[in-house]
Amino acid sequence: MRILLCILALVGFIYCAKKEPGVPYPEGYQKWALLKSALITKGEPLFDPFGGIHHIYGNREAQSAIEAGQTPPDGSVLVFDLFEAVSSDSGDTEGAHKFVAVMIKDSEQFKSTGGWGYDAFKADTKERFVKDATKECFACHKSQSGNDFLFTTAQK
Ligand code: HEC
């Protein structure tokens, strides 16, 4: 009996300790390091998917690697956080929160997309809306293969 319980406990432990597959919602990312902010206006090439004001955040692993000019290790997470831009006399300010796009590094799990897992969440409902990350995300990020598929680099 005792042995059986021990085996059960061990199996349970192994099962629980296993990492959740996929790309989790990046809870608390607004408190991570802000790596960049930018505005994409009408007429610019990326306006269609990404028009508005965006911020790029990195967790500790991502931030220190990017700042040191190194390849981010497994566990690194980057967030592309997009808001509508609202023009007024005092300048462009943030309007509605559109979506939260995420890249998480796990070289084994996401081998086919350069070691990064991609997903995006609607800002209000946190509903996932990426159907095929290879086509919708990696196809474009692939152009950055010389920088580990990232557009963001260390800020001067
Ligand atoms: C048409 C090209 C294109 C597509 C498609 C694309 N991205 Fe990006 N992504 C960019 C560009 C350009 C930047 C850098 C923006 C900047 O520097 O301000 C970026 C930045 C990011 C970043 C910040 C890290 C980095 O590379 O700088 C994340 C996270 C991200 N994208 C996630 C996604 C996800 C998830 C998808 C799929 C839903 C996606 N992207 C699709 C062009 C693209």
Backbone and ligand atoms as CSV (ligand in chain L), in Angstrom:
chain,resi,resn,atom,element,x,y,z
A,1,MET,N,N,0.828,-1.214,0.000
A,1,MET,CA,C,0.000,0.000,0.000
A,1,MET,C,C,0.866,1.270,0.000
A,2,ARG,N,N,1.846,1.224,0.906
A,2,ARG,CA,C,2.717,2.385,1.045
A,2,ARG,C,C,3.454,2.672,-0.274
A,3,ILE,N,N,3.946,1.569,-0.840
A,3,ILE,CA,C,4.682,1.715,-2.098
A,3,ILE,C,C,3.782,2.286,-3.185
A,4,LEU,N,N,2.555,1.771,-3.205
A,4,LEU,CA,C,1.585,2.237,-4.199
A,4,LEU,C,C,1.355,3.747,-4.048
A,5,LEU,N,N,1.180,4.168,-2.801
A,5,LEU,CA,C,0.954,5.606,-2.548
A,5,LEU,C,C,2.162,6.428,-2.986
A,6,CYS,N,N,3.321,5.886,-2.698
A,6,CYS,CA,C,4.542,6.606,-3.071
A,6,CYS,C,C,4.626,6.746,-4.582
A,7,ILE,N,N,4.291,5.647,-5.279
A,7,ILE,CA,C,4.345,5.700,-6.742
A,7,ILE,C,C,3.344,6.730,-7.266
A,8,LEU,N,N,2.153,6.697,-6.684
A,8,LEU,CA,C,1.113,7.655,-7.103
A,8,LEU,C,C,1.588,9.091,-6.890
A,9,ALA,N,N,2.193,9.314,-5.714
A,9,ALA,CA,C,2.665,10.659,-5.383
A,9,ALA,C,C,3.739,11.099,-6.381
A,10,LEU,N,N,4.609,10.158,-6.736
A,10,LEU,CA,C,5.696,10.474,-7.656
A,10,LEU,C,C,5.145,10.814,-9.039
A,11,VAL,N,N,4.201,9.989,-9.500
A,11,VAL,CA,C,3.605,10.229,-10.814
A,11,VAL,C,C,2.916,11.601,-10.812
A,12,GLY,N,N,2.187,11.866,-9.717
A,12,GLY,CA,C,1.492,13.157,-9.578
A,12,GLY,C,C,2.471,14.301,-9.614
A,13,PHE,N,N,3.587,14.127,-8.933
A,13,PHE,CA,C,4.591,15.185,-8.869
A,13,PHE,C,C,5.162,15.465,-10.260
A,14,ILE,N,N,5.505,14.380,-10.950
A,14,ILE,CA,C,6.086,14.545,-12.290
A,14,ILE,C,C,5.081,15.235,-13.209
A,15,TYR,N,N,3.816,14.812,-13.096
A,15,TYR,CA,C,2.766,15.382,-13.946
A,15,TYR,C,C,2.608,16.886,-13.671
A,16,CYS,N,N,2.572,17.231,-12.381
A,16,CYS,CA,C,2.343,18.638,-12.014
A,16,CYS,C,C,3.546,19.513,-12.338
A,17,ALA,N,N,4.743,18.941,-12.233
A,17,ALA,CA,C,5.938,19.752,-12.449
A,17,ALA,C,C,6.172,20.021,-13.936
A,18,LYS,N,N,5.504,19.245,-14.771
A,18,LYS,CA,C,5.686,19.422,-16.221
A,18,LYS,C,C,5.167,20.786,-16.648
A,19,LYS,N,N,5.904,21.423,-17.525
A,19,LYS,CA,C,5.489,22.757,-17.955
A,19,LYS,C,C,4.246,22.699,-18.822
A,20,GLU,N,N,3.376,23.675,-18.674
A,20,GLU,CA,C,2.199,23.804,-19.543
A,20,GLU,C,C,2.692,24.070,-20.959
A,21,PRO,N,N,2.194,23.340,-21.938
A,21,PRO,CA,C,2.631,23.646,-23.300
A,21,PRO,C,C,1.955,24.918,-23.808
A,22,GLY,N,N,2.494,25.477,-24.863
A,22,GLY,CA,C,1.867,26.650,-25.475
A,22,GLY,C,C,2.405,27.945,-24.917
A,23,VAL,N,N,1.713,29.021,-25.252
A,23,VAL,CA,C,2.148,30.364,-24.872
A,23,VAL,C,C,1.174,30.925,-23.840
A,24,PRO,N,N,1.565,31.017,-22.579
A,24,PRO,CA,C,0.633,31.544,-21.586
A,24,PRO,C,C,0.465,33.053,-21.684
A,25,TYR,N,N,-0.657,33.572,-21.178
A,25,TYR,CA,C,-0.857,35.025,-21.107
A,25,TYR,C,C,0.209,35.595,-20.165
A,26,PRO,N,N,0.878,36.673,-20.563
A,26,PRO,CA,C,1.996,37.186,-19.749
A,26,PRO,C,C,1.535,38.071,-18.582
A,27,GLU,N,N,1.002,37.439,-17.547
A,27,GLU,CA,C,0.482,38.196,-16.403
A,27,GLU,C,C,1.511,39.197,-15.871
A,28,GLY,N,N,1.080,40.410,-15.602
A,28,GLY,CA,C,1.942,41.398,-14.946
A,28,GLY,C,C,3.018,42.013,-15.832
A,29,TYR,N,N,2.893,41.845,-17.157
A,29,TYR,CA,C,3.962,42.307,-18.048
A,29,TYR,C,C,4.173,43.816,-17.991
A,30,GLN,N,N,3.131,44.565,-17.587
A,30,GLN,CA,C,3.282,46.036,-17.553
A,30,GLN,C,C,4.355,46.473,-16.556
A,31,LYS,N,N,4.721,45.577,-15.646
A,31,LYS,CA,C,5.763,45.930,-14.665
A,31,LYS,C,C,7.141,45.467,-15.139
A,32,TRP,N,N,7.224,44.828,-16.313
A,32,TRP,CA,C,8.521,44.383,-16.826
A,32,TRP,C,C,9.264,45.589,-17.414
A,33,ALA,N,N,10.478,45.316,-17.907
A,33,ALA,CA,C,11.264,46.394,-18.505
A,33,ALA,C,C,10.626,46.850,-19.815
A,34,LEU,N,N,10.466,48.158,-19.947
A,34,LEU,CA,C,9.955,48.732,-21.192
A,34,LEU,C,C,11.150,48.907,-22.120
A,35,LEU,N,N,11.168,48.146,-23.224
A,35,LEU,CA,C,12.333,48.168,-24.111
A,35,LEU,C,C,12.202,49.197,-25.223
A,36,LYS,N,N,10.931,49.518,-25.577
A,36,LYS,CA,C,10.730,50.450,-26.680
A,36,LYS,C,C,9.272,50.880,-26.746
A,37,SER,N,N,9.018,52.103,-27.237
A,37,SER,CA,C,7.652,52.537,-27.563
A,37,SER,C,C,7.712,53.177,-28.930
A,38,ALA,N,N,6.649,53.015,-29.728
A,38,ALA,CA,C,6.653,53.629,-31.060
A,38,ALA,C,C,5.228,53.864,-31.539
A,39,LEU,N,N,5.124,54.754,-32.525
A,39,LEU,CA,C,3.826,55.098,-33.109
A,39,LEU,C,C,3.860,54.706,-34.582
A,40,ILE,N,N,2.847,53.988,-35.036
A,40,ILE,CA,C,2.741,53.658,-36.466
A,40,ILE,C,C,1.485,54.351,-36.993
A,41,THR,N,N,1.696,55.265,-37.929
A,41,THR,CA,C,0.570,56.068,-38.422
A,41,THR,C,C,0.123,55.605,-39.806
A,42,LYS,N,N,-1.052,56.080,-40.194
A,42,LYS,CA,C,-1.631,55.732,-41.494
A,42,LYS,C,C,-0.633,56.030,-42.604
A,43,GLY,N,N,-0.539,55.103,-43.574
A,43,GLY,CA,C,0.379,55.340,-44.678
A,43,GLY,C,C,1.685,54.600,-44.468
A,44,GLU,N,N,2.000,54.238,-43.210
A,44,GLU,CA,C,3.231,53.481,-42.975
A,44,GLU,C,C,2.946,52.000,-43.260
A,45,PRO,N,N,3.989,51.250,-43.729
A,45,PRO,CA,C,3.757,49.882,-44.198
A,45,PRO,C,C,3.032,48.968,-43.197
A,46,LEU,N,N,3.341,49.105,-41.915
A,46,LEU,CA,C,2.740,48.165,-40.955
A,46,LEU,C,C,1.450,48.678,-40.323
A,47,PHE,N,N,0.864,49.758,-40.926
A,47,PHE,CA,C,-0.333,50.333,-40.291
A,47,PHE,C,C,-1.471,49.325,-40.196
A,48,ASP,N,N,-1.630,48.539,-41.253
A,48,ASP,CA,C,-2.774,47.632,-41.288
A,48,ASP,C,C,-2.831,46.709,-40.072
A,49,PRO,N,N,-1.772,45.904,-39.834
A,49,PRO,CA,C,-1.890,45.056,-38.645
A,49,PRO,C,C,-1.586,45.779,-37.330
A,50,PHE,N,N,-0.653,46.756,-37.364
A,50,PHE,CA,C,-0.110,47.260,-36.089
A,50,PHE,C,C,-0.232,48.767,-35.899
A,51,GLY,N,N,-1.173,49.407,-36.622
A,51,GLY,CA,C,-1.306,50.852,-36.489
A,51,GLY,C,C,-1.664,51.262,-35.063
A,52,GLY,N,N,-1.056,52.342,-34.586
A,52,GLY,CA,C,-1.328,52.844,-33.234
A,52,GLY,C,C,-0.037,53.009,-32.459
A,53,ILE,N,N,-0.198,53.070,-31.140
A,53,ILE,CA,C,0.977,53.237,-30.268
A,53,ILE,C,C,1.284,51.872,-29.653
A,54,HIS,N,N,2.544,51.409,-29.810
A,54,HIS,CA,C,2.873,50.131,-29.159
A,54,HIS,C,C,4.065,50.262,-28.225
A,55,HIS,N,N,4.057,49.377,-27.250
A,55,HIS,CA,C,5.167,49.290,-26.297
A,55,HIS,C,C,5.710,47.867,-26.348
A,56,ILE,N,N,7.014,47.739,-26.242
A,56,ILE,CA,C,7.613,46.402,-26.195
A,56,ILE,C,C,8.240,46.204,-24.813
A,57,TYR,N,N,7.781,45.140,-24.146
A,57,TYR,CA,C,8.274,44.816,-22.804
A,57,TYR,C,C,9.041,43.504,-22.841
A,58,GLY,N,N,10.002,43.362,-21.930
A,58,GLY,CA,C,10.728,42.094,-21.815
A,58,GLY,C,C,10.807,41.674,-20.365
A,59,ASN,N,N,10.710,40.367,-20.107
A,59,ASN,CA,C,10.918,39.918,-18.728
A,59,ASN,C,C,12.432,39.993,-18.436
A,60,ARG,N,N,12.800,39.646,-17.208
A,60,ARG,CA,C,14.188,39.843,-16.792
A,60,ARG,C,C,15.188,39.123,-17.707
A,61,GLU,N,N,14.861,37.869,-18.062
A,61,GLU,CA,C,15.773,37.086,-18.906
A,61,GLU,C,C,15.957,37.765,-20.265
A,62,ALA,N,N,14.831,38.187,-20.857
A,62,ALA,CA,C,14.887,38.811,-22.186
A,62,ALA,C,C,15.636,40.135,-22.109
A,63,GLN,N,N,15.305,40.932,-21.110
A,63,GLN,CA,C,15.914,42.260,-20.988
A,63,GLN,C,C,17.431,42.176,-20.833
A,64,SER,N,N,17.899,41.314,-19.910
A,64,SER,CA,C,19.352,41.340,-19.703
A,64,SER,C,C,20.089,40.806,-20.921
A,65,ALA,N,N,19.511,39.797,-21.609
A,65,ALA,CA,C,20.197,39.288,-22.800
A,65,ALA,C,C,20.229,40.355,-23.899
A,66,ILE,N,N,19.099,41.014,-24.133
A,66,ILE,CA,C,19.047,42.017,-25.209
A,66,ILE,C,C,19.996,43.174,-24.902
A,67,GLU,N,N,20.004,43.612,-23.642
A,67,GLU,CA,C,20.899,44.719,-23.287
A,67,GLU,C,C,22.360,44.348,-23.453
A,68,ALA,N,N,22.671,43.059,-23.218
A,68,ALA,CA,C,24.060,42.625,-23.332
A,68,ALA,C,C,24.399,42.210,-24.760
A,69,GLY,N,N,23.417,42.305,-25.668
A,69,GLY,CA,C,23.639,41.912,-27.057
A,69,GLY,C,C,23.775,40.400,-27.221
A,70,GLN,N,N,23.173,39.632,-26.275
A,70,GLN,CA,C,23.262,38.173,-26.350
A,70,GLN,C,C,21.945,37.570,-26.814
A,71,THR,N,N,21.991,36.280,-27.171
A,71,THR,CA,C,20.780,35.574,-27.578
A,71,THR,C,C,19.936,35.285,-26.338
A,72,PRO,N,N,18.659,35.694,-26.310
A,72,PRO,CA,C,17.841,35.439,-25.127
A,72,PRO,C,C,17.722,33.934,-24.819
A,73,PRO,N,N,17.870,33.552,-23.541
A,73,PRO,CA,C,17.814,32.137,-23.163
A,73,PRO,C,C,16.367,31.625,-23.097
A,74,ASP,N,N,16.190,30.314,-22.987
A,74,ASP,CA,C,14.855,29.753,-22.774
A,74,ASP,C,C,14.239,30.415,-21.543
A,75,GLY,N,N,12.953,30.683,-21.608
A,75,GLY,CA,C,12.271,31.357,-20.497
A,75,GLY,C,C,12.119,32.852,-20.755
A,76,SER,N,N,12.787,33.362,-21.791
A,76,SER,CA,C,12.651,34.786,-22.118
A,76,SER,C,C,11.264,35.032,-22.702
A,77,VAL,N,N,10.658,36.156,-22.332
A,77,VAL,CA,C,9.343,36.509,-22.865
A,77,VAL,C,C,9.365,37.969,-23.311
A,78,LEU,N,N,8.807,38.220,-24.505
A,78,LEU,CA,C,8.671,39.590,-25.006
A,78,LEU,C,C,7.216,39.847,-25.324
A,79,VAL,N,N,6.792,41.081,-25.083
A,79,VAL,CA,C,5.392,41.451,-25.314
A,79,VAL,C,C,5.335,42.678,-26.209
A,80,PHE,N,N,4.449,42.618,-27.186
A,80,PHE,CA,C,4.159,43.757,-28.069
A,80,PHE,C,C,2.744,44.191,-27.709
A,81,ASP,N,N,2.619,45.349,-27.079
A,81,ASP,CA,C,1.351,45.790,-26.494
A,81,ASP,C,C,0.817,46.958,-27.324
A,82,LEU,N,N,-0.340,46.769,-27.962
A,82,LEU,CA,C,-0.800,47.778,-28.922
A,82,LEU,C,C,-2.068,48.528,-28.477
A,83,PHE,N,N,-2.010,49.851,-28.624
A,83,PHE,CA,C,-3.139,50.734,-28.332
A,83,PHE,C,C,-3.488,51.536,-29.581
A,84,GLU,N,N,-4.743,51.937,-29.705
A,84,GLU,CA,C,-5.085,52.870,-30.772
A,84,GLU,C,C,-4.424,54.210,-30.468
A,85,ALA,N,N,-4.099,54.962,-31.525
A,85,ALA,CA,C,-3.558,56.296,-31.299
A,85,ALA,C,C,-4.682,57.302,-31.532
A,86,VAL,N,N,-4.868,58.203,-30.591
A,86,VAL,CA,C,-5.908,59.220,-30.721
A,86,VAL,C,C,-5.234,60.574,-30.861
A,87,SER,N,N,-5.486,61.232,-32.012
A,87,SER,CA,C,-4.845,62.536,-32.239
A,87,SER,C,C,-5.639,63.643,-31.569
A,88,SER,N,N,-4.939,64.553,-30.963
A,88,SER,CA,C,-5.605,65.733,-30.397
A,88,SER,C,C,-4.638,66.901,-30.534
A,89,ASP,N,N,-5.079,68.093,-30.141
A,89,ASP,CA,C,-4.215,69.261,-30.262
A,89,ASP,C,C,-2.948,69.110,-29.430
A,90,SER,N,N,-3.044,68.308,-28.378
A,90,SER,CA,C,-1.864,68.178,-27.518
A,90,SER,C,C,-0.994,66.985,-27.923
A,91,GLY,N,N,-1.287,66.375,-29.083
A,91,GLY,CA,C,-0.444,65.271,-29.553
A,91,GLY,C,C,-1.218,63.967,-29.648
A,92,ASP,N,N,-0.512,62.902,-29.974
A,92,ASP,CA,C,-1.150,61.586,-30.066
A,92,ASP,C,C,-1.108,60.907,-28.706
A,93,THR,N,N,-2.263,60.449,-28.243
A,93,THR,CA,C,-2.286,59.749,-26.961
A,93,THR,C,C,-2.901,58.364,-27.152
A,94,GLU,N,N,-2.783,57.528,-26.123
A,94,GLU,CA,C,-3.301,56.169,-26.217
A,94,GLU,C,C,-4.814,56.125,-26.136
A,95,GLY,N,N,-5.424,55.383,-27.077
A,95,GLY,CA,C,-6.860,55.153,-27.022
A,95,GLY,C,C,-7.113,53.733,-26.566
A,96,ALA,N,N,-8.056,53.062,-27.213
A,96,ALA,CA,C,-8.427,51.707,-26.792
A,96,ALA,C,C,-7.237,50.742,-26.880
A,97,HIS,N,N,-7.211,49.830,-25.921
A,97,HIS,CA,C,-6.171,48.801,-25.879
A,97,HIS,C,C,-6.559,47.723,-26.890
A,98,LYS,N,N,-5.714,47.457,-27.883
A,98,LYS,CA,C,-6.105,46.515,-28.944
A,98,LYS,C,C,-5.702,45.067,-28.652
A,99,PHE,N,N,-4.413,44.785,-28.577
A,99,PHE,CA,C,-4.017,43.400,-28.272
A,99,PHE,C,C,-2.655,43.314,-27.617
A,100,VAL,N,N,-2.399,42.130,-27.096
A,100,VAL,CA,C,-1.138,41.821,-26.433
A,100,VAL,C,C,-0.524,40.644,-27.207
A,101,ALA,N,N,0.569,40.899,-27.949
A,101,ALA,CA,C,1.218,39.820,-28.707
A,101,ALA,C,C,2.442,39.354,-27.926
A,102,VAL,N,N,2.658,38.050,-27.922
A,102,VAL,CA,C,3.685,37.474,-27.057
A,102,VAL,C,C,4.633,36.561,-27.826
A,103,MET,N,N,5.905,36.625,-27.451
A,103,MET,CA,C,6.896,35.645,-27.911
A,103,MET,C,C,7.558,35.058,-26.677
A,104,ILE,N,N,7.592,33.722,-26.611
A,104,ILE,CA,C,8.235,33.065,-25.476
A,104,ILE,C,C,9.268,32.081,-26.001
A,105,LYS,N,N,10.456,32.106,-25.395
A,105,LYS,CA,C,11.550,31.254,-25.897
A,105,LYS,C,C,11.537,29.894,-25.213
A,106,ASP,N,N,11.456,28.843,-26.035
A,106,ASP,CA,C,11.575,27.467,-25.561
A,106,ASP,C,C,12.096,26.684,-26.759
A,107,SER,N,N,13.403,26.515,-26.818
A,107,SER,CA,C,14.053,25.981,-28.024
A,107,SER,C,C,13.536,24.613,-28.436
A,108,GLU,N,N,13.141,23.790,-27.451
A,108,GLU,CA,C,12.633,22.453,-27.769
A,108,GLU,C,C,11.209,22.529,-28.318
A,109,GLN,N,N,10.324,23.133,-27.511
A,109,GLN,CA,C,8.899,23.147,-27.847
A,109,GLN,C,C,8.604,23.893,-29.159
A,110,PHE,N,N,9.359,24.953,-29.419
A,110,PHE,CA,C,9.047,25.791,-30.587
A,110,PHE,C,C,10.163,25.750,-31.641
A,111,LYS,N,N,10.765,24.572,-31.762
A,111,LYS,CA,C,11.881,24.380,-32.692
A,111,LYS,C,C,11.540,24.848,-34.109
A,112,SER,N,N,10.307,24.552,-34.557
A,112,SER,CA,C,9.961,24.822,-35.961
A,112,SER,C,C,9.758,26.312,-36.239
A,113,THR,N,N,9.663,27.130,-35.190
A,113,THR,CA,C,9.520,28.572,-35.417
A,113,THR,C,C,10.682,29.315,-34.741
A,114,GLY,N,N,11.870,28.781,-34.957
A,114,GLY,CA,C,13.082,29.455,-34.502
A,114,GLY,C,C,13.280,29.456,-32.990
A,115,GLY,N,N,12.576,28.577,-32.268
A,115,GLY,CA,C,12.747,28.504,-30.812
A,115,GLY,C,C,11.821,29.446,-30.044
A,116,TRP,N,N,11.019,30.215,-30.786
A,116,TRP,CA,C,10.080,31.137,-30.129
A,116,TRP,C,C,8.640,30.678,-30.370
A,117,GLY,N,N,7.819,30.696,-29.317
A,117,GLY,CA,C,6.389,30.444,-29.447
A,117,GLY,C,C,5.701,31.789,-29.599
A,118,TYR,N,N,4.706,31.857,-30.483
A,118,TYR,CA,C,4.007,33.123,-30.757
A,118,TYR,C,C,2.529,32.961,-30.446
A,119,ASP,N,N,1.923,33.970,-29.826
A,119,ASP,CA,C,0.464,34.020,-29.718
A,119,ASP,C,C,0.060,35.459,-29.439
A,120,ALA,N,N,-1.228,35.738,-29.579
A,120,ALA,CA,C,-1.703,37.101,-29.322
A,120,ALA,C,C,-3.082,37.014,-28.687
A,121,PHE,N,N,-3.344,37.966,-27.792
A,121,PHE,CA,C,-4.572,37.969,-26.999
A,121,PHE,C,C,-5.299,39.289,-27.211
A,122,LYS,N,N,-6.620,39.220,-27.410
A,122,LYS,CA,C,-7.395,40.459,-27.483
A,122,LYS,C,C,-7.271,41.140,-26.129
A,123,ALA,N,N,-7.132,42.465,-26.135
A,123,ALA,CA,C,-6.834,43.152,-24.880
A,123,ALA,C,C,-7.974,43.034,-23.870
A,124,ASP,N,N,-9.230,43.137,-24.332
A,124,ASP,CA,C,-10.328,43.159,-23.362
A,124,ASP,C,C,-10.681,41.769,-22.823
A,125,THR,N,N,-10.722,40.771,-23.697
A,125,THR,CA,C,-11.189,39.444,-23.266
A,125,THR,C,C,-10.053,38.445,-23.022
A,126,LYS,N,N,-8.843,38.816,-23.422
A,126,LYS,CA,C,-7.676,37.915,-23.366
A,126,LYS,C,C,-7.872,36.680,-24.256
A,127,GLU,N,N,-8.805,36.784,-25.202
A,127,GLU,CA,C,-9.071,35.671,-26.117
A,127,GLU,C,C,-7.912,35.551,-27.115
A,128,ARG,N,N,-7.432,34.331,-27.352
A,128,ARG,CA,C,-6.346,34.120,-28.320
A,128,ARG,C,C,-6.899,34.261,-29.723
A,129,PHE,N,N,-6.125,34.874,-30.632
A,129,PHE,CA,C,-6.668,34.974,-31.984
A,129,PHE,C,C,-5.698,34.556,-33.079
A,130,VAL,N,N,-4.580,33.946,-32.713
A,130,VAL,CA,C,-3.654,33.471,-33.745
A,130,VAL,C,C,-4.033,32.028,-34.103
A,131,LYS,N,N,-4.241,31.789,-35.382
A,131,LYS,CA,C,-4.633,30.434,-35.801
A,131,LYS,C,C,-3.411,29.645,-36.264
A,132,ASP,N,N,-2.509,30.330,-36.992
A,132,ASP,CA,C,-1.327,29.654,-37.496
A,132,ASP,C,C,-0.122,30.577,-37.297
A,133,ALA,N,N,0.576,30.359,-36.200
A,133,ALA,CA,C,1.672,31.259,-35.827
A,133,ALA,C,C,2.785,31.259,-36.873
A,134,THR,N,N,2.960,30.149,-37.565
A,134,THR,CA,C,4.015,30.087,-38.569
A,134,THR,C,C,3.736,31.103,-39.678
A,135,LYS,N,N,2.477,31.136,-40.125
A,135,LYS,CA,C,2.113,32.062,-41.205
A,135,LYS,C,C,1.911,33.482,-40.696
A,136,GLU,N,N,1.210,33.600,-39.559
A,136,GLU,CA,C,0.793,34.932,-39.099
A,136,GLU,C,C,1.887,35.701,-38.364
A,137,CYS,N,N,2.876,34.995,-37.839
A,137,CYS,CA,C,3.911,35.678,-37.045
A,137,CYS,C,C,5.322,35.370,-37.563
A,138,PHE,N,N,5.641,34.085,-37.595
A,138,PHE,CA,C,7.018,33.692,-37.912
A,138,PHE,C,C,7.417,34.111,-39.327
A,139,ALA,N,N,6.478,34.080,-40.271
A,139,ALA,CA,C,6.788,34.436,-41.653
A,139,ALA,C,C,7.454,35.800,-41.720
A,140,CYS,N,N,7.039,36.721,-40.887
A,140,CYS,CA,C,7.613,38.069,-40.889
A,140,CYS,C,C,8.843,38.147,-39.975
A,141,HIS,N,N,8.769,37.535,-38.803
A,141,HIS,CA,C,9.902,37.587,-37.874
A,141,HIS,C,C,11.130,36.845,-38.413
A,142,LYS,N,N,10.896,35.940,-39.364
A,142,LYS,CA,C,11.977,35.175,-39.979
A,142,LYS,C,C,13.028,36.097,-40.607
A,143,SER,N,N,12.572,37.272,-41.047
A,143,SER,CA,C,13.506,38.217,-41.667
A,143,SER,C,C,14.593,38.650,-40.677
A,144,GLN,N,N,14.353,38.435,-39.383
A,144,GLN,CA,C,15.311,38.853,-38.347
A,144,GLN,C,C,16.175,37.683,-37.879
A,145,SER,N,N,16.375,36.701,-38.738
A,145,SER,CA,C,17.102,35.493,-38.306
A,145,SER,C,C,18.501,35.832,-37.781
A,146,GLY,N,N,19.067,36.944,-38.235
A,146,GLY,CA,C,20.391,37.338,-37.751
A,146,GLY,C,C,20.357,37.898,-36.340
A,147,ASN,N,N,19.159,38.176,-35.820
A,147,ASN,CA,C,19.027,38.725,-34.462
A,147,ASN,C,C,18.070,37.848,-33.645
A,148,ASP,N,N,18.188,36.521,-33.820
A,148,ASP,CA,C,17.338,35.556,-33.118
A,148,ASP,C,C,15.843,35.861,-33.313
A,149,PHE,N,N,15.480,36.305,-34.523
A,149,PHE,CA,C,14.089,36.536,-34.928
A,149,PHE,C,C,13.424,37.721,-34.223
A,150,LEU,N,N,14.254,38.575,-33.595
A,150,LEU,CA,C,13.711,39.745,-32.897
A,150,LEU,C,C,14.000,41.010,-33.693
A,151,PHE,N,N,13.058,41.932,-33.667
A,151,PHE,CA,C,13.283,43.259,-34.233
A,151,PHE,C,C,13.965,44.139,-33.194
A,152,THR,N,N,13.594,43.952,-31.937
A,152,THR,CA,C,14.124,44.791,-30.865
A,152,THR,C,C,15.601,44.504,-30.618
A,153,THR,N,N,16.371,45.577,-30.504
A,153,THR,CA,C,17.789,45.447,-30.155
A,153,THR,C,C,18.047,46.371,-28.961
A,154,ALA,N,N,19.243,46.323,-28.421
A,154,ALA,CA,C,19.582,47.173,-27.285
A,154,ALA,C,C,19.421,48.644,-27.691
A,155,GLN,N,N,18.858,49.448,-26.810
A,155,GLN,CA,C,18.708,50.881,-27.088
A,155,GLN,C,C,20.022,51.579,-26.786
A,156,LYS,N,N,20.372,52.503,-27.701
A,156,LYS,CA,C,21.653,53.200,-27.487
A,156,LYS,C,C,21.472,54.301,-26.464
L,1,HEC,C1,C,4.563,42.012,-41.061
L,1,HEC,C2,C,5.576,41.729,-40.071
L,1,HEC,C3,C,5.186,41.217,-38.706
L,1,HEC,C4,C,4.276,40.232,-38.393
L,1,HEC,C5,C,3.372,39.460,-39.315
L,1,HEC,C6,C,4.373,40.059,-36.948
L,1,HEC,N1,N,5.289,40.922,-36.425
L,1,HEC,FE1,FE,5.859,40.994,-34.488
L,1,HEC,N2,N,7.028,42.609,-34.914
L,1,HEC,C7,C,7.186,43.172,-36.162
L,1,HEC,C8,C,8.022,44.363,-36.054
L,1,HEC,C9,C,8.460,45.272,-37.206
L,1,HEC,C10,C,8.354,44.490,-34.689
L,1,HEC,C11,C,9.207,45.591,-34.051
L,1,HEC,C12,C,8.387,46.839,-33.760
L,1,HEC,C13,C,9.255,47.925,-33.188
L,1,HEC,O1,O,10.482,47.802,-33.216
L,1,HEC,O2,O,8.722,48.918,-32.691
L,1,HEC,C14,C,7.737,43.347,-34.020
L,1,HEC,C15,C,7.889,43.089,-32.677
L,1,HEC,C16,C,7.294,42.032,-32.008
L,1,HEC,C17,C,7.533,41.684,-30.629
L,1,HEC,C18,C,8.594,42.318,-29.737
L,1,HEC,C19,C,9.921,41.571,-29.950
L,1,HEC,C20,C,10.632,41.932,-31.245
L,1,HEC,O3,O,10.751,41.092,-32.154
L,1,HEC,O4,O,11.048,43.100,-31.363
L,1,HEC,C21,C,6.696,40.644,-30.318
L,1,HEC,C22,C,6.550,39.985,-28.979
L,1,HEC,C23,C,5.962,40.332,-31.522
L,1,HEC,N3,N,6.353,41.181,-32.547
L,1,HEC,C24,C,5.013,39.318,-31.608
L,1,HEC,C25,C,4.357,38.979,-32.790
L,1,HEC,C26,C,3.317,37.976,-32.868
L,1,HEC,C27,C,2.802,37.122,-31.711
L,1,HEC,C28,C,2.913,37.936,-34.173
L,1,HEC,C29,C,1.802,37.107,-34.771
L,1,HEC,C30,C,0.496,37.344,-34.250
L,1,HEC,C31,C,3.707,38.929,-34.896
L,1,HEC,N4,N,4.568,39.537,-34.033
L,1,HEC,C32,C,3.596,39.160,-36.250
L,1,HEC,C33,C,6.712,42.681,-37.341
L,1,HEC,C34,C,5.794,41.654,-37.453
